[in-house]
Amino acid sequence: HFKCHIFPKDFPQLQNDTFLRAARGEETEHVPVWCMRQAGRYLPEFRESRAGKDFFETCQTPAACCELTLQPLRRFPFDAAIIFSDILVVPQAMGMDVQMVAGKGPTFPEPLKEPEDLQRLRVKVDVGKELGYVFKAITLTRHKIEGKVPLIGFTGAPWTLMSYMIEGGGSNTHSKAKRWLYRHPEASHMLLRMLTDVIVEYLLGQVAAGAQALQVFESHAGILGPVEFKEFALPYLRDIARRVKDKLKEAGQDVPMIVFAKDGHYALEDLSQSHYEVVGLDWTIDPQSARERTGGKVSLQGNMDPCALYAPKERISDIVKKMLEGFGTRAYIANLGHGLYPDMDPESVGAFVEAVHTHSRQMIKQ
Ligand code: CP3
C-alpha cells in the first residue's frame, strides 16, 4: 500500500538544482552551500517564532515547521533547505516520551535501562500515523518553497537514536548506551534493527511527501571506535541506504542520500562504500585527505569548523577559499562541520555563503 503514495504532487518546478547536481558528482557553476541547523536560534525571527512554545509541539505543527524552514532562505542564498524537525521524533513514534527541557536539552523521563525495557516499545509502528505530521510539513514546505531550492529530509541513525533512548539525554561518556553494546549485544542488535525498520519507512514517507534529498545523522559516531562502529553502526547505515534506494528504484525515483557520521573519521573509507552518494564531514578531517581516502567514489559535504564564524569576515573568506581548494569544486557541497550555535552572528553566516559562491565561481571559470 506504501507505493501508491509515491507520485508527484504538482510541486513548483525546481529552479536551482546545484545541490542535487553536486550530490551526484555532476558539474555546477558554483559550489552549493547550506548549513546544518540553518533554521535555528541564531536567527532573531526563529527565536520570536519559537518563543513560549513547546519544542516538540512546534515539530508537530506543519505550518510552524514550514515557516521555520523558510526563514533562513529569506536572508541567505542557500542552495538547499532542510525541513525543521528533530531526530528524536522517531523514538517518540516508537512509544517513548521525550521532552525538551530548557537549559538541559532533549530528555527521556523513562529511558531504556535493561533489555526487558524493549517490551515498552511499539512492536509495529504505524509510521504514517505517528509521523504523518512530518510528512505534512514536508509537503507544505515543498509547495511554499516555490521551487527555489531542493528540500532535504532527514533522520537520526540507529546507533545515535539508541544512545539517546538509553542515556535519556545528552551525555559525555555515553557509558550507559555503550554498556548495552558490551553487555547486551543481542538486545542492542534487536533495538538497532527495530530502529532501522522504522527509519526506512520514515525516509520513504518523507520522499513520498516531497523530500528531494535525505540526510542520515550519525551524530554519536565519535563515541564508538572502529570495531564497535563496524558492528553496531555501519551495517544499519548500509541497510538503510540499500533498502530506501531499492524501494525508490521500483518507483522510478532517484533521491541522493547523505551520511553524516560526526567524528567518524576512522570510518571514512567504509562510509564512502555504503551506498550513500554524499559523505558529510566534520572539521577534524583535512579536505584533501578526505578526498584521497574516499577515492572519488562519493561527493563530500562539509566541513568548516562552525567556530570559524566567530572570525572577522575577511578571515572567513580566506578559510572558505582554503577549504574549496582542498576539496576542489566538483562533487562538493559546502557546509559547516556541525550545526550553527545560537550565539552566532547571522551576518557571519551570510559572509560564509557569499564566500563559497564567489570563490567557487572564480575557481570554476578558470
Ligand atoms: O536547520 C536544521 O538543521 C534542521 C533542523 C534540525 C533540528 N534538529 C532542529 C532543532 C535538525 C536536522 C536536528 C537534528 C538533531 N536533533 C540532531 C542531529 C544533528 C546534530 O546536531 O548532530 C540531534 C543530536 C538532535 C537532538 C537535539 N535537538 C539537541 C541536542 C538539541 C539542542 C538542545 C538545546 O537546548 O540546545 C535539539 C533541539 C533543536 N533541534 C533545536 C533546533 C533548532 C534548538 C531548540 C529550539 O528550537 O528550541
Residues whose N, C-alpha, C, O or C-beta is under 5 A from the ligand:
A	BS01	CP3	C35 M36 R37 Q38 A39 G40 R41 F55 I82 I83 F84 S85 D86 I87 G105 P106 F217 S219 G339
